[in-house]
Amino acid sequence: MSNKRPWIAAFALSLAGCGVGGSQPDTLDTEPQSAEQQIVSKLAISLDQVPREFHRRAAQLLEDVRGSESAPTWETAILSPSVQPLYRPDVSGVAYYEFRVLVRQQPMGFIIVSTGAHDYPIAHWNFEGRSPAETLLQQAGSMATTFYKVDSLSYVVEGPGGEMLANIGGLPHRIIGQDPAWLDSPVTPTDVTWVPEVPIADDREASRGVLREVVSGPRLPTTPITLTGWRSWQELKAYYRESYGTLAESLKRQAAEEWETDKLAQESGEGLVVGRPFELALLYPQAEFQLLGEGASRVRPSLVSTPSGGQMLVLTAFDATPGVELPLTVV
């Protein structure tokens, strides 16, 4: 997203020609198959079947945190060539894509990307261990079919008949009594204090004091909230929207700012700052690129090899005119 302050923003960068409607991508340059990959579900899809925008989001996160304190194990990490679609009972179609991360062909975390504004663009990631789908598959075996992300840390895998075969993170409680109107109501805090009934001179007399509770603000919601369990996985799915609709809408609103930032970046571009490299993850080996627009002559591009054996495109602006924003398109 371009920053409009002229002493900072120098160029507008937008991504174009990312393979949509064009030729097929290069063949993935993956390492040989290993025993670790035998636990991939039969309904996993190949990396080049994932819509490009979601693949790019996962790849960019991997490059952004590679070698940092945020992901100390990902110095040489790559995305697995297989990706697991995840569902949510209230979302039509695929709700998330789970990208497994490998280091020397061994599981080393995961990145879960949302397919829409029902959750944050990056809904869950970890730099170590097996992914949720892998863990579920280890428990469920070959009967596993459909994988669900039920809550922030709750995942379920179904069998052929829709039965729950395994769950990690526990199932959330059924919630009865939430009012969606609360989301649009002003938040009135409740403040509780205790004051002595009679004045106390100092702490030596505190043990003799009789305290009175003083409450300001609402004591209880007008509609009581009830938490219960679910009788079955099928019941949870059937009443998911009814039980969690208010929470789902709250999550959607919280995530909206990040989606709006992404949208503005796609429409208006990223701002390049003179002397500050901009790193763009490349999805395939031997990628070709072009710089177009007035800003192209003031940007130095370079293909940089990553410790994982891949490449990224590094763009560095070396000149700018204060107050003038020059368009630059990277194809």
N, C-alpha and C positions, 0 to 999 in steps of 0.2 A: 504494500500500500504506500503510495507516495506521500511523503511528509511535505506539507505545503510551506514549511518554513524555509525560505530561500537559502539560508546559511547552512542548511543540512541537506536538503534534497537536491540532487544533481541530475538524476535520470529517472525515468519511469521504465520499469522492466515488466514485460508481460510474456507469458509463455504461450507459444503457438505451435501448431503442427506436431502435437505430441502423439501422433499415430492414429488419431481418431479419423476414420474414414479414409485412411491412407493405406500404404503397403503394410504387409505383416512385419512384425518386429524380427530382428535377427534371432537366430536360434539361441536359446539360453546357454550360456557357457557355465554349466554346472559341473561340480566334481563328481567322481564316480559314486554309484549307489553304495549305501552302507547298511549294516544290520539295523542301525537306528531307524532307518526310514520304513521298516517293516510295520511299525505301529501306526502308520498313517491310515486314516479311515478310507473306506472304498468310495465315499462320496466327496473326498477332497478333490479340488480342481487344480489344474496347473497354473503357475504364476501368470502365464500370458493369457489366461482366460479371465483374469480379474480385471474389471474395468480400470482403465489406465489411471484415472484420478486417485483411486484408492491405493493402487500399487505405488504411485508416486509419493503419496502421503506417508506410507510406511517406510519407503526407501529414504525419504528426506529425514524422517525422525532418526533412522539408523545413522545417517551421516552426521546429523546435528549433534548427537550424543557420543559418537564414536571417540574413544580415547579420553573421555571426560570422566569426572568423578561421578556423574550421574549414571554411567554405565561402564564400570571399570572392566567388565569381562568382554566388552564388545569391540576390542581393538581390531580384531581380524574377523569379525562376524559377517555373515551373509544371510540373506533371506532364503528360506527353504524353497525349493522349486514346487512344493505343494502347499496349497492354501485351503483352510477349512471354512466354509460358510457357516455362520451362526444365525440363529433365528431368535425372535422374541415374540411371545404370544400375541402382543397387540400391534405388531408391525407386519405389514404385508410384504411378503418376499424376504430376501436376505436382509437381515438387520445389521450384521457385522461380518467382516472378514478377519479371520485369525491368521496372521503371518507368523510362522515359526521362525526363530532365529537359530542359526547353527554356527558353531565354532569348531573347525576341524571335523565337520560332519556330526558333531555331538550336540544335543539340545542345550541351548543356552538362552532361554527366555522366549519372549513372544511380543508381538505388537497387534492389538485388536483395534481395527479401524471401523468407525460407524459409516453406514451407507447413507445416512440422512440426518436431519436435524433433531431426531429423537434422543440423541446423546451427543457427547462431545466428539469432535472429529477423531481424536485418539481416545478411545474409551477406557483402555486398560493396557499397560505394558509392564514388563519386568525383564531385567537383564540376566536372570539366572533361572535354572530349573526347566522343567517341562511345561508346555502350554496347557491351558485347561482342557482342550480337546484331547491332547495326548494322555493326560492323567485320567480322564473319563474313559478313554478307549482301553487303557490298561485294565480298568476295573470291569468294563462291559464286554470286552472281547469282540469277536467277529459279528455278533448280532447287532452291534451299534449301527444306527441309521442317521437320525437327525439330532443335531447339537443345538442347545439353547443357552443364551445368556439371559438369565432370569432377573438378576439384580447385579449390583456393583461387583460382588465377588461370588455370586451364586451361579453355577452352571449345571446343566442337566443333559444327559444323552438318552434318547429314546430307542426302543427296539422296533421291529417291523410292525407291530400292532399298536404303536403309540404308547406302550408301557414305559415307565421310567426304569432304565437299567442301572443308572449310577448318577450320583449327585456329589458335587464338591461345593463347599461353602455353606451348606444347609439351605433349606427352603425358607423364604421369608414368611412371616406370619400373615394371615389374612387380616386385613384392616377394614373395619366397618365403622362408618360414622364420619369420614372426612367430607368436608364441604369444599368443592372447587372454588367457591366464592371467596374463601379465605385468601387465595393467592392474590386477589385484587383489593383486599382490605388493608388498611394501614395497620402496621404492627404496633400494638400497645404492650410494652413490657410490663411484667409483674415484678414488683419490688417488695421484698419481705424484710422487715427489721423487727428487732425486739428491744423494747425500752423498759426501764424499771418503773414499777408502779409508784414508788416513792424515790426521791432523790438519794443518791449514794455519793458520799464525799470522796472516796477513793477506792482502789482495788481491794483494800483490806476488808471492806464491807460487802464485797461482791457476793459472797456466799449467802448473805442474808437477803439479797435482793429478790423480789418477785417480778418476773419479766412478763410483759404483755406483747403479744404479736400484733404488728401493724402491717396490713397488706394494702398496697396501692396497685391498681390495675386489675385485670381480670383474674379470677381465681381458677375457674374451670371453663372449658369451652361450653358453649350453649348446647352443643350436641355431643354427648359422650362418645369417646372413641373406644372401640372394642378390638382387642387382639385375640385371635383364635388360631388354631391350626387348620390344616387342610386334610380332608379325608382321603384325597388321592391327587395324583399328578394331573389327571384329567380334569378334576374339579378346579385346580389352580389355573389351568389353561383357560377353562370356560369362563371363570370369573376374574381373570387377570385385570382386564380393563376396568371393571367395576371396583376392584379392590385397590388398585395402584394407579388409577387414572390421575388423581390429584398429584401424586408424587411424580408420575411420568411427565405431567405438564410442568411441574416445578423444575425438573431436570432439563426439559427442553428450553425453558426460559433462561436457565443459568448458562446453557451451552450456546445460546443464540449469539452472544457477542463474538465468540470464536468463529462461528459460521459466517457472520457478517464480515469479519476481518478477512476470512478466506475469499468471500465473494468480492469484496473490494479489491483484493490483490489480483484476482483473476480479471476483473474489469478494468482496473486502473494501473495495475502493475505494482511491483515492489520498488521502493526507493533505493537507489544506489548512492552511496556516500563516497566521496573522493578518498582514496587510500584505504578503504575498508572492504576487504574481499567479500564477495557474495558467492556462497558455495551451493551449487545446484546438483543434486544427486542424479546420476544417469542410470537408466533402468536396464540398459543392455550394453554388451561390450562393443567396441569399435563404433561408437555412436558418432554420427556426423552432425554438425551444427552450423548455423549461419546467424550472423548479427545484422539486423536490418534497422534502418532509421537514422535520424540525425545523430543520435547518441553513439552510434557504432564506432565512429572515428575517435571517440574519447574513452573507450573502454578497452582494456587489455584482457583478452580471453586466454585461458590456458587449461589444457586437460591434465589433471593431476591424478596419479595412481593412488589408490587408497591401500591401507595395510591388508585389506581383504583380497586384494588382487583386482578389484574393480577400478572404475574411474569416476571422477566428478568434474564438472565444469566450474572453474573459478573465474568470476568476472570481477575486474578491479577497475573502477573509474579513476583516471589520472588527471582529469581536467574538468573544470566546470565554470559556468558563468553565473555569478550570483543573481538570483531571482529568475533564472531561466531554466525551465524544465524541458529536457530534450527526450523525445521518444526513442525507445530502444525495444526491439522485438527479437527474442531469441527463438529460433526455429530448430 
